Amino acid sequence: MHEPLLALLLADDDAGIRSLVAARASERIEALAVLEAANGAEAIQIGLQHRPQVALLDVGMPGLGGIDAALTLRGLQPQLRVALNAGEPRAHRDRARELRLPLFDKLDLGRALGWLEWQAEALMPLRRSFTCSSCSYGVARPAPPERCPMCQRVGAWIEAPRPSFIREPQLSW
């Protein structure tokens, strides 16, 4: 297991949806820590305690909903990248657009996951290229693994130059 490099705050009153999104996001994004909240107030509390880089909040949570939680979190932590998830996105589209908050349909999990991956690429430490000095196996990661997955040699990594066609992700929207 890799040490978390990116923290995602995931708020939804439906534990099944939280679990599904957390599992799929963890499969697609290396070294992701998922912080779960069941409502907007809990999301704000967790956001302030743990300072995640990215948040996906359900609009329709009882009590404090995702829009109000997003506004509060963004006000307290301006660098936090926040998006909304809704079962009825059309009902919230104008408000989300006005607030410049990405809005995703809960039934189209792929789009929300794509946005999360894009955020991860922008926020994660720059990847470097490493080659195993024993078998020439190559990896692109922030740091080399302890052991080469091909020849199992420990500590045999040398940093390889980055190909000129690889561009680093931009941090601005």
N, C-alpha and C positions, 0 to 999 in steps of 0.2 A: 504494500500500500504506500502510495506517495504522500508526502506531507502536503496538506492543502495549500494551494497557492492562490485560490480564488474562493471567496465566500458568497453564496447565493442565499438571500432571504426569500423564502417561499411562504406566502400567506394565503390560506384558503380554509374555509370552515369545513370543507369536505376532506376528511383524513385520507380517503381513497385516492382522490385527485392529487393531494400533496404527495402521497407515497409514489404514485405513478410518475408524476413530473420529476420528483427527486431521483427516482431510479433511472429514468431515461436520460436526464441531464448528467448524472454521474457516469453513465455508460459512454456518453459522447464527449464529455469534457474531463480531461485528465486533471487530477489533483484538485477536485472540487469538494468544498465543504458545503453542505446544505443545512441551513438553519430554518426550522419550520415553526410557523405560527398559525394558530387557529382563528385569529381575528385581528382586526386592525390595531387595537390597543397593544396586543401582545407583539405584533410586528414592530411597532414603534419602540417598545421596550427592548426587544432583541436587537433591533437596529442600532440603538444607542449603546447597548452593552458590547456588541461584537463588531460593529462598524463594517458590515459587508460591503462589497464593491457593487453588487448587482442585486436587484429585488424584482420579483414577479408577484404582484398582489391581485387577489380576486376582488373585483368591483363589488360583488354582491354579498359580502360578509355581513352578518347581523351586527348591530351596534355600530362601531366605526368601520365603514367600508373602505375598500381599496383606494378610492380616489382621495378621500380625506387623509388616510394613512400615508399615501404617496406624497401629498402636499406637505404634510408635517415632516416626514423623513427628508424630503428634498430641502426643506427650509433649514433643518438642523444639520444636514450632511449634504451640502450642495454637489459634491463629487459623485454621490450615489447615482447609479444608472438604474432608473425605475421604469417598469412596464406594467401594464394592466392585463388581466385575463378576465373574460366575461362569458357567461352562458348566452347572453343576449347582447352581443357587441354593438349592434346597430343602435340600441337604445342609449349607448354611452359614447358613440363615435364622435359627436360634435363636441362634447365636454372634454374628452380625451385629446382631441385635436387642438382645442383652445388652450389646453394646459401643456401641450407638446409632450404628451405621454403616449408611447406606443401602446396599442390596444390589440389584443389577440382573442380569437374565438377559442373557447375551451375545447370545442370539438375538432379544432385543427391544431393539435399539439405540435406538429412539425414546424409550423411557423414560429411559435414561441421558442421552441428548442433551437431553431436556426438563429433567432435573435440572441439567445443566450450564448450560443457558440461564437457569434460575431463579437459579443461583448468580451468573452473570454480571450479571444485572439487579440483584442485591443488592449486588454488589461494585464494579461499574464506576462511574466518576465520573458524577455526575448529568447527565442530558441536558438541554440547553437548546434552545430554539426560536429559529431564525434565519430571516429572510426576506430575499430578494434585493431590494435597493432599485430595481433596474432592471425586473425582470419579475415580482416578488412570489412567486417560487418559494419554498417553505418546506421546512426540514429540522429534524429534532430529533436532536441529537448533542451530545457533550461540547464540541465546538468546531466552528466552521463549516469547510466545505471551502475550499480556496484559491480555486477557480473555481466559479461557478454552473453546474450541469450543463445548465440550460435555455438561458441566454443567453450563457454562457461568459465573463461579466464577472468580472474579478478584484477581490477586496476590496470587494464591494458588499453585504456582509451587515450587517444590523442585527438586534439581539437583539429577539425578539418576546416579549411576556408569555406566561407559561405558562397554559394554560387551567386553570380551577379544578377540572375533573374529573380531572386527571392527579395521581395520588398517587405519591410517591417510594417505591421498594422499601424494605422493612424489612430491617435487617441481622441481626435475631435470627431464630432458627429457630422 
